Amino acid sequence: MITDSEMSVMTLPQRFFDYAIAYRNAASAMCSSMVNDQAMRTWPNASVVLLLAAHSTELFLKGAIFSRNPLATIEHHYLDSLGAEYNRLFPEPQFNWEIPFRTDWGGLSEADIQVLRKTSPVPSMLYRYPVSKGGKEWNGAFGFEAGSFMEVLKQVDQDFQRIMAHIAQPSVPADAFGAAEQ
């Protein structure tokens, strides 16, 4: 029997990281099934893979944020905002990451971006439900190719492992050793 007792001894960031990895692994397993079995290649299955991967990304960002700011208040699911906070808290080059599911607004003005944000579905809703509120079609055109997305999931795994290793080995300011020797 598996219980959640092991989680109680983990730090909050580690709990988020472990869940992020589990969701990424589930996305990878389902995506692999889609690659290997033609009958699995449906939009509902693609949506599940995308939802699992997006949620994995969200949890990972939250874990990283909590590792640098344990008192952070994160009560939303907006990957763009979480990514911005991650980049603010982790400016060091070893933490650079091409965060998936980000929205590139190009050269649009902030006012235009705000208007579009209101009509653009967030992954946690888009991939969870077949239609928008009131049974309306989602605004946009969406597609998925399992073989290509397997590469994205592999890269996400590599990025997770790399970033977690750096978080586990916090960098020491260059002058810290010099000050200690004096």
C-alpha positions as CSV (number, residue, x, y, z in Angstrom):
1,M,0.0,0.0,0.0
2,I,1.2,3.5,-0.8
3,T,0.4,6.3,1.6
4,D,1.2,10.0,1.7
5,S,3.2,9.7,5.0
6,E,6.5,10.1,3.1
7,M,5.3,13.6,2.1
8,S,5.1,14.9,5.6
9,V,8.8,14.9,6.1
10,M,9.5,16.7,2.8
11,T,10.0,20.5,2.4
12,L,7.2,22.3,0.6
13,P,9.3,22.9,-2.6
14,Q,10.3,19.2,-2.7
15,R,6.6,18.2,-2.5
16,F,5.9,20.4,-5.5
17,F,8.9,19.1,-7.4
18,D,7.9,15.5,-6.7
19,Y,4.3,16.1,-8.0
20,A,5.7,18.0,-11.0
21,I,7.9,15.0,-11.9
22,A,4.9,12.6,-11.4
23,Y,2.7,14.7,-13.7
24,R,5.5,14.9,-16.3
25,N,6.0,11.2,-16.1
26,A,2.3,10.6,-16.6
27,A,2.2,13.0,-19.6
28,S,5.2,11.1,-21.1
29,A,3.6,7.7,-20.6
30,M,0.4,8.7,-22.3
31,C,2.2,10.5,-25.0
32,S,4.3,7.5,-25.7
33,S,1.1,5.4,-26.0
34,M,-0.1,7.9,-28.6
35,V,3.2,7.5,-30.5
36,N,2.9,3.7,-30.5
37,D,-0.8,3.2,-31.0
38,Q,-2.7,4.9,-33.8
39,A,-6.0,4.4,-32.0
40,M,-4.8,6.5,-29.1
41,R,-4.2,9.5,-31.4
42,T,-7.3,11.5,-30.5
43,W,-7.8,15.1,-29.4
44,P,-9.2,14.0,-25.9
45,N,-6.0,12.0,-25.3
46,A,-3.8,14.9,-26.6
47,S,-5.7,17.3,-24.3
48,V,-4.9,15.0,-21.3
49,V,-1.2,14.9,-22.2
50,L,-1.1,18.7,-22.6
51,L,-3.0,19.2,-19.3
52,L,-0.6,16.9,-17.4
53,A,2.4,18.6,-18.9
54,A,1.0,22.1,-18.2
55,H,0.2,21.2,-14.7
56,S,3.6,19.7,-14.2
57,T,5.1,23.0,-15.4
58,E,2.9,24.9,-13.0
59,L,3.9,22.8,-10.0
60,F,7.6,22.9,-10.8
61,L,7.5,26.7,-11.1
62,K,5.7,26.9,-7.7
63,G,8.2,24.6,-6.1
64,A,11.1,26.7,-7.4
65,I,9.4,29.9,-6.2
66,F,8.8,28.4,-2.8
67,S,12.5,27.4,-2.6
68,R,13.6,31.0,-2.9
69,N,10.6,32.6,-1.2
70,P,9.0,30.2,1.4
71,L,6.4,32.9,2.2
72,A,5.2,33.4,-1.3
73,T,1.5,33.6,-1.8
74,I,0.7,31.7,-5.0
75,E,-3.1,31.3,-5.5
76,H,-3.4,31.1,-9.2
77,H,-2.6,28.9,-12.2
78,Y,-1.2,31.5,-14.7
79,L,2.0,30.1,-16.2
80,D,3.0,33.5,-17.6
81,S,2.9,35.1,-14.2
82,L,4.6,32.2,-12.5
83,G,7.3,32.2,-15.2
84,A,7.8,35.9,-14.7
85,E,8.2,35.4,-10.9
86,Y,10.5,32.5,-11.5
87,N,12.7,34.6,-13.7
88,R,12.7,37.4,-11.2
89,L,13.8,35.1,-8.3
90,F,16.3,33.1,-10.4
91,P,18.2,35.6,-12.6
92,E,21.4,33.5,-12.5
93,P,22.3,31.9,-15.9
94,Q,22.2,28.3,-14.6
95,F,18.5,28.8,-14.0
96,N,17.6,29.9,-17.5
97,W,14.7,27.9,-18.8
98,E,12.5,28.0,-21.9
99,I,9.4,27.5,-19.9
100,P,6.7,25.6,-22.0
101,F,3.2,26.9,-22.4
102,R,4.2,30.6,-22.2
103,T,2.4,33.0,-24.4
104,D,4.5,35.2,-26.7
105,W,2.6,38.4,-27.3
106,G,5.1,39.8,-29.8
107,G,5.2,43.5,-30.0
108,L,1.6,44.1,-28.8
109,S,0.9,47.0,-26.4
110,E,0.1,46.2,-22.8
111,A,-3.5,47.3,-23.4
112,D,-3.8,44.9,-26.3
113,I,-2.3,42.1,-24.3
114,Q,-4.7,42.6,-21.5
115,V,-7.7,42.4,-23.9
116,L,-6.3,39.2,-25.5
117,R,-5.6,37.6,-22.1
118,K,-9.3,37.9,-21.2
119,T,-10.2,35.9,-24.3
120,S,-7.3,33.4,-24.3
121,P,-8.0,30.2,-22.4
122,V,-5.5,29.1,-19.8
123,P,-4.1,25.5,-20.2
124,S,-5.7,24.4,-17.0
125,M,-9.1,25.1,-18.5
126,L,-8.5,24.6,-22.2
127,Y,-7.2,21.0,-21.8
128,R,-9.6,20.0,-19.1
129,Y,-12.9,20.8,-20.8
130,P,-14.0,20.1,-24.4
131,V,-15.8,23.5,-24.6
132,S,-15.7,26.8,-22.9
133,K,-18.3,28.2,-20.5
134,G,-21.8,28.0,-21.8
135,G,-20.8,25.3,-24.3
136,K,-19.0,27.7,-26.5
137,E,-16.1,26.6,-28.7
138,W,-12.6,27.6,-27.5
139,N,-11.2,30.7,-29.0
140,G,-8.3,29.5,-31.2
141,A,-7.0,26.7,-33.3
142,F,-5.2,23.8,-31.5
143,G,-3.2,20.9,-32.6
144,F,-0.8,18.2,-31.3
145,E,1.8,15.8,-32.6
146,A,2.8,13.2,-30.1
147,G,6.2,12.4,-31.5
148,S,7.3,16.0,-31.4
149,F,5.8,16.5,-28.0
150,M,7.8,13.6,-26.6
151,E,10.9,15.7,-27.3
152,V,9.4,18.6,-25.4
153,L,8.7,16.3,-22.4
154,K,12.3,15.0,-22.6
155,Q,13.6,18.5,-22.5
156,V,11.3,19.4,-19.6
157,D,12.6,16.4,-17.7
158,Q,16.2,17.5,-18.3
159,D,15.4,21.1,-17.3
160,F,13.7,19.9,-14.1
161,Q,16.7,17.8,-13.1
162,R,19.2,20.5,-14.0
163,I,17.3,23.2,-12.1
164,M,16.6,21.0,-9.0
165,A,20.4,20.2,-8.8
166,H,21.2,23.9,-8.8
167,I,18.6,24.6,-6.2
168,A,20.0,21.8,-4.0
169,Q,23.4,23.3,-4.4
170,P,22.8,27.0,-3.6
171,S,25.4,29.3,-5.0
172,V,27.7,31.1,-2.6
173,P,28.5,34.7,-3.2
174,A,32.1,35.1,-4.6
175,D,33.2,37.2,-1.6
176,A,31.9,34.8,1.0
177,F,35.0,32.6,1.0
178,G,37.4,35.6,1.0
179,A,35.6,37.1,4.0
180,A,35.7,33.7,5.8
181,E,39.5,33.4,5.3
182,Q,40.3,36.8,6.8
